[in-house]
Amino acid sequence: MAIRAISTLFPLFGRRTGALRAWFTKCSVWVTFAASSLRVGGIFMRSILLVAAVFLVAQPASAIDLNGVTASGAYYYPTIANPYGSATVTPGTFVIGSGIEGTIAIEGVTTVTFDFAADSLAIAFDTILASPTWNSAAFNGAVFESTAFASITGVTVNPSTTFAGFDASRVSIVGNQLQLNWAGLGYSNDTTLSLSFTGPGSTVPEPGSWLMMIGGFGLVGAMQRRKKALPLPA
């Protein structure tokens, strides 16, 4: 049985300046300042690089959106190679969108409800047992599968979770599978699990975002013009 009842900033420049210079050169923006203007130009260019670097830092690390994705669910116990015959996933295949996607009925005593969103998963446990514990095994838990899950690069267990002992180490992305292993953990009626997902980040902003950075360059230029002119070397 799968269930056992128990009664009782800034190292950024070092990594990003080269990439920024390459982009500026490609777009004919990077220039070499003459000696007579090196001091002023250098200050201005450093300011531009600062704005660009801050802009890159401000970009979100997550670009994942699971809405509209077709996925399937299953329950495995006692290993990830063994689908559990006493668990039924309804429906077996679903499309991620608004509302609850489905349920997993296990041994007639526990129901696991799962609800995916664009970048998250909410799970709720309902049971008729007083103080059950998931049996210890190599694997005891739910597995969801979709090609979209391969794009997940990070998982966070949200503070709203009430499933004691469940942490990110119990979540695995293996190929197209999202594996949740709660072997050995206790739970109760209305226990919840809330996960957030991140996707692959981008080291260079999308083309549509460059207008925002250019506006920042203009601001830096205006600030420089307001400064007192610096003496130039003879």
Beta strands, then each sheet from edge to edge (+ up, - down):
strand 1: 3-5
strand 2: 70-76
strand 3: 87-90
strand 4: 93-95
strand 5: 102-106
strand 6: 110-116
strand 7: 120-127
strand 8: 132-134
strand 9: 141-145
strand 10: 154-157
strand 11: 171-174
strand 12: 177-181
strand 13: 191-198
sheet 1: 1+ 8-
sheet 2: 4+ 2- 9+ 12- 11+
sheet 3: 3+ 5- 6+ 7- 13+ 10-
end
